[in-house]
Amino acid sequence: MASKTFEYAPAPESRAILDLKPSYGLFIGGEFVEPTDGGHFKTVSPATEEVLAEVAEAGERDVDRAVAAARRAYDKVWSKLPARERGKYLYRIARILQERARELAVLESLDNGKPIRESRDVDIPLVAAYFFYYAGWADKLEYAFPGRGSPKPVGVAGQIIPWNFPLLMAAWKLAPALATGNTAVLKPAETTPLTALLLAQIMQEAELPPGVVNIVTGAGETGAALVDSPVDKIAFTGSTAVGKAIRRATAGSGTRLTLELGGKAANIVFEDAPLDQAVEGVINGIFFNQGHVCCAGSRLLVQEPVFDVLLGKLKERLQTLRVGDPLDKNTDVGAINSKAQLEKIEELVTSGVDEGAEIYQPECDLPERGFWFRPTLFTGVSQSHRIAREEIFGPVLSILTFRTPDEAIEKANNTPYGLSAGIWTEKGSRILHMAQRLRAGVVWANTFNRFDPASPFGGYKESGFGREGGLHGLEPYLTFERGSS
């Protein structure tokens, strides 16, 4: 194995480009303000546990202020602005995002723990791409849904985003909302607030009218206050448990709701699949972003004739993964986002061992400080094991086998989730046959974890409802009036 593994000298990305402030306020009405009834909390680097900054925690009155600012901006400015002018603001934001891409990538990796290669090459380019894409739709909404009537904005959107893709999830939420004429109150995750606050500075630089975008930082209580506030639309990405609570809270209120929740995706490898390509897809599907991905391919279903060969290739590939400093350009697997998440991963992995599955972890030295977990795979997994049923949200792969396509479909669909799936085969007819039968919102063929602003994303069952991205991502932020143009 040693002869197949290259030794890399450290190649750390410099933090000098960042201008981190010791403390940050709430972004309300186009300005950074101190909380009136909230406090402050510390945000730390998961790789080193160093405190990066103190951040304001919004209380109920602060959330009400933000919603009121969004309502004023909607009533007086944004909803009255010609659509082409709204589009110009989004184009301006997208260009500034590109200009400050390196700064955003470094901050995202520092605050989140993901490798700089992923922040630099995936997250930030996609953030700009989503703003560019929806900027183009701003003055074309009349043609987007023919026969539906005249499209009108919903009003004020409350948007709650997770910690796994902080800035990208903000773009998924904000870009379509602004393009359709809505204003927004955004609540980032408490462990990753810094890129959202840098985005607020970009909104100021783009001279976005005050109150069109407001950002309230805090923990679950802040999110609950936003759900209970008089907004017209709630968009939430996060855990299924919280999504259910939001659904109960908004039931009967008339507040529109879209939920993008958890997943337990099946990555299905047939015996005719190009195995070397499939190995890379499987590795990307589960170890990208440390497995902190709602659509991660955390269940690998392998057709029995190629199980031994594929398992050997996977174990070899795991030995080459580099775990360490997220700011090192050589790093493949970064830090787990928080101590709480690390403890959840450890608990579920322990359950896998206790229930009789066979664990494999590559040899690697983990840093002494920070939150780290080795890339892990399990064999001998049955469908009753917790590691095959529950979302681990970490770098842990459960491997099962199947004999026939029907068995693969039955096992893949045997989950309360329905967010994504992957198919690996050289037969196009088999891809179509499987894709039609898999209960998943997104099905990848001979690839995994590919995203595009023009493509919708969302799930079935306990993975939520509604779609984000593409033309479908506009609809939750629109109402349609008949007889008007």
C-alpha positions in Angstrom: 0.0 0.0 0.0 2.8 2.4 0.8 4.0 2.3 -2.8 0.6 3.4 -4.0 0.3 6.4 -1.7 1.9 9.7 -2.5 3.4 11.8 0.3 2.3 15.5 0.1 4.0 18.4 1.6 1.5 20.7 3.4 -0.1 23.3 1.2 -2.2 25.5 3.5 -4.4 28.3 2.1 -3.5 31.6 3.8 -6.0 33.2 6.2 -4.5 36.6 5.5 -7.3 37.4 3.0 -9.8 37.4 5.8 -10.8 40.4 7.8 -12.5 38.7 10.7 -14.1 41.0 13.2 -14.1 40.1 17.0 -17.9 40.4 17.0 -20.8 40.5 14.6 -24.3 42.0 15.1 -27.6 41.2 13.4 -28.2 42.4 9.8 -31.6 44.2 9.9 -32.8 46.9 7.6 -29.5 47.1 5.7 -27.4 47.6 8.8 -25.6 45.6 11.4 -27.3 46.2 14.8 -27.0 44.8 18.3 -29.7 42.5 19.6 -32.4 44.0 21.8 -33.5 40.9 23.7 -30.9 38.3 22.7 -27.3 37.7 23.7 -24.1 36.6 22.0 -22.5 33.2 21.3 -19.1 32.1 20.1 -18.5 30.4 16.8 -15.5 28.1 16.7 -13.3 26.4 14.1 -14.1 22.7 14.2 -10.6 21.9 13.1 -8.8 23.7 16.0 -11.6 24.6 18.5 -10.3 28.2 18.4 -12.9 30.9 18.8 -13.3 32.8 15.5 -15.8 35.5 16.6 -18.7 36.4 18.9 -22.0 36.5 17.1 -25.3 38.1 18.1 -28.1 35.8 19.1 -31.5 37.1 18.0 -34.4 37.0 20.4 -38.1 37.2 19.6 -38.1 41.0 19.4 -35.1 41.0 17.1 -36.8 38.5 14.8 -39.9 40.7 14.8 -37.7 43.7 13.9 -36.2 41.8 11.0 -39.6 40.7 9.7 -41.0 44.3 10.0 -38.0 45.6 8.0 -38.6 42.9 5.3 -42.2 43.9 5.2 -41.5 47.6 4.8 -39.0 46.8 2.0 -41.5 44.6 0.3 -44.4 47.0 0.5 -42.4 50.2 -0.4 -39.6 49.1 -2.6 -38.9 45.6 -3.8 -42.4 44.5 -5.0 -42.8 47.8 -6.9 -39.4 47.6 -8.6 -39.4 46.6 -12.3 -38.4 43.0 -12.6 -35.4 43.8 -14.8 -34.1 46.1 -12.0 -34.4 43.2 -9.5 -32.4 41.1 -11.9 -29.7 43.7 -12.1 -29.2 43.5 -8.3 -28.9 39.7 -8.4 -26.3 40.0 -11.3 -24.4 42.5 -9.2 -24.4 40.2 -6.1 -23.3 37.3 -8.3 -20.3 39.3 -9.7 -19.2 40.4 -6.3 -19.4 36.8 -5.1 -17.1 35.8 -7.9 -14.7 38.7 -7.0 -14.6 37.7 -3.4 -14.6 33.9 -4.0 -11.3 33.2 -2.4 -12.2 35.1 0.8 -15.5 33.3 1.0 -14.0 29.9 0.4 -11.4 30.4 3.2 -14.0 31.6 5.6 -16.4 28.7 4.7 -13.7 26.1 5.4 -12.6 27.8 8.6 -16.0 28.0 10.1 -17.5 24.8 8.7 -14.5 22.4 8.6 -14.9 21.3 5.0 -11.7 21.0 2.8 -10.7 24.2 1.0 -10.8 22.3 -2.3 -14.5 21.7 -1.9 -15.3 25.3 -0.8 -13.1 26.7 -3.6 -14.1 24.4 -6.4 -17.7 23.4 -5.6 -19.5 25.6 -3.0 -18.6 29.1 -4.0 -18.8 28.7 -7.8 -22.2 27.2 -7.3 -23.3 30.1 -5.0 -22.5 32.6 -7.8 -24.1 30.3 -10.4 -27.4 30.2 -8.6 -27.5 34.0 -8.3 -26.7 34.3 -12.0 -29.3 31.7 -13.0 -32.1 33.3 -11.0 -31.1 36.8 -12.1 -31.9 35.7 -15.6 -35.4 34.6 -14.6 -36.3 37.8 -12.8 -37.9 39.5 -15.9 -39.1 36.3 -17.6 -41.6 35.1 -15.0 -44.5 35.8 -17.3 -43.1 33.1 -19.6 -42.1 30.6 -16.9 -45.6 29.2 -16.1 -47.8 29.6 -19.2 -51.5 29.3 -18.6 -51.2 29.8 -14.9 -52.1 33.5 -14.7 -49.9 36.5 -13.8 -47.2 35.6 -11.3 -47.0 37.7 -8.2 -44.6 37.5 -5.2 -45.8 35.9 -2.0 -44.4 38.6 0.3 -41.9 38.0 3.1 -40.0 34.7 3.3 -38.5 33.2 6.4 -35.6 31.0 5.5 -33.7 28.6 7.8 -30.6 27.0 6.6 -28.3 24.2 7.9 -24.6 24.1 8.7 -23.4 21.6 6.0 -23.4 24.0 3.0 -23.9 27.4 4.7 -23.4 29.8 1.8 -24.7 27.5 -0.9 -28.0 26.9 1.1 -28.3 30.7 1.5 -28.0 31.1 -2.3 -30.6 28.3 -2.9 -33.0 30.2 -0.7 -32.3 33.8 -1.4 -31.8 33.9 -5.1 -35.2 32.6 -6.2 -37.0 34.6 -3.5 -35.4 37.9 -4.6 -35.8 37.1 -8.3 -39.6 36.7 -7.8 -40.0 39.9 -5.9 -40.1 38.7 -2.3 -38.0 39.9 0.6 -36.4 37.6 3.1 -35.3 37.0 6.7 -32.5 34.4 6.7 -31.5 32.4 9.8 -28.2 30.6 9.3 -27.1 27.7 11.5 -25.5 28.6 14.9 -22.3 26.7 14.2 -21.7 28.3 10.7 -22.9 32.0 10.7 -19.9 33.7 9.3 -20.3 33.4 5.6 -23.9 34.5 5.9 -22.7 37.6 7.6 -20.1 38.2 4.9 -22.9 37.8 2.4 -24.7 40.6 4.3 -21.6 42.8 3.6 -21.8 41.8 -0.1 -25.5 42.9 -0.1 -24.4 46.3 1.2 -21.7 46.5 -1.4 -24.3 45.7 -4.1 -26.4 48.5 -2.7 -29.4 46.2 -2.2 -32.3 48.3 -0.8 -32.3 48.1 3.0 -34.6 45.4 4.4 -34.8 43.3 1.3 -32.5 40.7 3.0 -32.2 40.5 6.7 -30.0 38.0 8.6 -30.7 36.9 12.2 -28.2 34.6 13.8 -28.9 32.3 16.7 -29.8 28.7 17.6 -33.0 26.8 17.5 -35.0 29.3 19.5 -34.2 32.0 16.9 -35.5 29.7 14.2 -38.6 28.9 16.2 -39.3 32.6 16.6 -39.0 33.1 12.8 -41.4 30.2 12.2 -43.9 31.8 14.6 -43.5 35.3 13.1 -45.9 36.8 10.6 -44.1 35.8 7.4 -45.8 34.5 4.3 -43.5 31.7 3.5 -41.1 29.4 5.4 -38.3 27.5 3.6 -36.4 25.1 5.8 -33.4 22.8 5.1 -32.3 20.6 8.0 -33.2 17.6 10.1 -36.5 15.6 9.7 -37.3 16.0 13.3 -37.2 19.8 13.1 -39.0 19.8 9.8 -41.9 17.9 11.4 -42.0 20.4 14.2 -42.2 23.3 11.7 -44.9 21.5 9.8 -47.0 21.2 13.0 -46.4 24.9 13.9 -47.5 26.2 10.5 -50.4 23.8 10.0 -53.6 25.8 9.4 -51.8 29.2 9.4 -51.8 29.8 5.7 -48.1 30.2 5.7 -46.5 28.5 2.7 -43.9 25.9 3.5 -41.2 23.9 1.7 -39.0 21.4 3.5 -35.8 19.8 2.4 -34.9 17.2 5.1 -32.8 14.2 5.8 -31.9 11.2 3.6 -30.5 7.7 3.5 -29.6 7.4 -0.2 -28.9 4.1 -1.9 -25.9 4.0 -4.3 -26.5 0.9 -6.4 -23.7 -0.8 -8.2 -24.5 -3.5 -10.8 -22.1 -6.2 -12.0 -21.6 -4.6 -15.4 -20.7 -1.2 -13.9 -17.3 0.3 -14.6 -15.9 -0.5 -11.2 -13.0 2.0 -11.0 -15.4 4.8 -12.0 -18.0 3.5 -9.5 -15.4 3.5 -6.7 -14.7 7.2 -7.2 -18.5 7.9 -7.3 -19.0 5.9 -4.1 -16.2 7.7 -2.4 -17.5 11.1 -3.5 -21.0 10.1 -2.6 -20.3 9.5 1.1 -17.0 11.2 2.0 -17.6 14.5 0.2 -18.0 17.2 2.9 -17.2 14.5 5.6 -20.6 12.9 4.8 -22.4 16.0 6.0 -24.7 15.8 3.0 -28.4 15.2 3.1 -28.3 13.3 -0.2 -25.1 11.4 0.7 -24.9 7.9 -0.7 -24.6 6.3 2.8 -26.0 2.9 1.7 -24.1 1.1 -0.9 -25.9 -1.8 -2.6 -23.6 -4.0 -4.5 -24.6 -6.9 -6.8 -23.1 -10.1 -5.4 -20.8 -11.2 -8.2 -18.7 -8.0 -7.9 -18.9 -7.5 -4.1 -15.4 -8.8 -3.2 -13.7 -7.0 -6.1 -15.5 -3.7 -5.3 -14.8 -4.0 -1.5 -11.1 -4.5 -2.2 -11.0 -1.5 -4.4 -12.9 0.6 -1.8 -10.5 -0.4 1.0 -7.5 0.5 -1.2 -9.0 3.9 -2.0 -9.8 4.7 1.6 -6.1 4.2 2.5 -5.3 7.1 0.1 -7.7 9.6 1.6 -6.0 12.4 3.5 -7.8 13.5 6.7 -6.7 16.8 8.3 -6.5 20.6 8.1 -9.4 21.9 6.1 -7.3 24.8 4.8 -4.7 22.4 3.3 -5.2 22.0 -0.4 -4.3 18.3 -0.2 -7.0 17.4 2.3 -9.7 15.1 1.2 -11.7 14.8 4.5 -11.9 17.7 6.8 -13.2 18.2 10.4 -16.6 17.2 11.7 -18.7 20.3 12.1 -19.2 20.2 15.9 -18.6 18.1 19.0 -22.4 17.3 19.1 -22.3 15.9 15.6 -19.1 13.9 16.3 -20.8 12.3 19.3 -23.8 11.4 17.2 -21.5 9.7 14.6 -19.6 7.9 17.3 -22.8 6.6 18.9 -24.2 5.2 15.7 -20.9 3.6 14.7 -20.7 1.9 18.1 -24.3 0.6 17.5 -23.1 -0.8 14.2 -20.4 -2.8 15.9 -22.7 -3.9 18.7 -25.3 -5.1 16.2 -22.7 -7.3 14.5 -21.6 -5.4 11.4 -17.9 -5.6 10.5 -16.1 -2.2 10.6 -13.2 -1.1 8.5 -11.2 2.2 9.0 -8.0 3.1 7.2 -4.8 3.9 9.2 -4.4 7.6 9.6 -3.2 10.1 12.2 -5.9 12.4 13.4 -5.1 15.9 14.8 -5.0 16.2 18.5 -7.4 19.2 18.7 -10.7 19.6 16.9 -13.4 17.2 15.9 -12.3 14.3 13.7 -13.5 10.9 12.5 -11.9 8.4 10.2 -13.6 7.4 6.9 -15.5 4.3 7.8 -17.2 1.5 6.0 -19.3 -1.4 7.3 -19.9 -4.8 5.8 -22.2 -7.5 7.0 -24.9 -5.0 7.4 -28.6 -6.0 7.5 -31.6 -3.7 6.8 -32.5 -3.8 10.5 -29.2 -2.3 11.6 -29.4 1.3 12.8 -26.5 2.3 10.5 -28.7 1.1 7.6 -31.8 3.0 8.7 -30.8 6.2 10.5 -29.1 9.2 8.9 -25.6 9.3 10.4 -24.6 12.5 8.6 -20.9 11.6 8.7 -18.2 9.7 6.8 -19.7 6.3 7.4 -20.7 3.9 4.6 -23.0 0.8 5.1 -22.6 -1.9 2.4 -25.3 -4.4 1.6 -25.6 -6.8 -1.3 -28.3 -7.8 -3.8 -28.9 -10.4 -6.5 -31.6 -9.0 -8.9 -32.8 -5.5 -9.9 -36.1 -6.1 -8.1 -34.2 -6.9 -4.8 -32.1 -3.7 -5.2 -35.2 -1.6 -5.7 -36.9 -3.2 -2.7 -33.9 -2.5 -0.5 -33.3 1.0 -1.8 -36.9 2.0 -1.1 -36.9 0.4 2.3 -36.4 3.6 4.1 -38.5 6.4 5.5 -36.5 8.9 3.4 -36.6 9.6 -0.4 -34.2 12.3 -1.3 -31.6 10.8 -3.7 -30.2 7.6 -5.2 -27.4 6.5 -7.6 -27.3 3.8 -10.3 -24.0 2.4 -11.7 -24.4 0.3 -14.8 -23.5 0.3 -18.5 -27.0 -0.4 -19.6 -29.2 2.6 -20.4 -32.3 0.6 -20.3 -31.5 -0.6 -16.8 -30.9 3.0 -15.7 -34.3 4.0 -16.9 -36.0 0.9 -15.4 -34.4 1.6 -12.0 -34.9 5.4 -12.0 -38.7 5.0 -12.6 -39.0 2.7 -9.6 -36.8 4.4 -7.1 -38.7 6.6 -4.7 -36.2 9.4 -4.7 -36.4 13.0 -5.7 -33.0 12.9 -7.5 -31.5 9.9 -9.2 -27.9 10.1 -10.5 -26.7 7.7 -13.2 -23.0 6.8 -13.2 -22.2 9.8 -11.1 -23.2 11.2 -7.7 -23.5 14.5 -5.9 -23.8 16.6 -9.1 -25.7 19.9 -8.9 -26.7 22.5 -11.4 -28.8 25.7 -10.9 -31.1 24.7 -13.7 -31.9 21.3 -12.1 -34.5 21.0 -9.3 -33.7 19.2 -6.0 -36.0 17.8 -3.4 -37.4 14.6 -1.9 -40.3 12.4 -1.0 -41.6 11.0 2.2 -39.7 12.1 5.3 -37.1 13.9 3.1 -39.6 16.7 2.7 -41.6 18.3 -0.1 -41.2 21.1 -2.6 -38.2 21.7 -4.9 -35.3 24.1 -5.0 -33.3 24.9 -8.1 -34.4 25.3 -11.7 -37.8 26.5 -12.8 -39.4 24.5 -10.0 -37.5 26.6 -7.4 -39.4 29.7 -8.5 -42.9 28.4 -7.9 -42.9 28.3 -4.0 -42.3 32.0 -4.0 -45.1 32.9 -6.4 -48.9 33.2 -6.5 -50.8 33.4 -9.7 -53.6 35.8 -10.5 -56.1 35.0 -13.3 -57.3 37.6 -15.7 -54.3 40.0 -15.2 -51.2 40.5 -17.2 
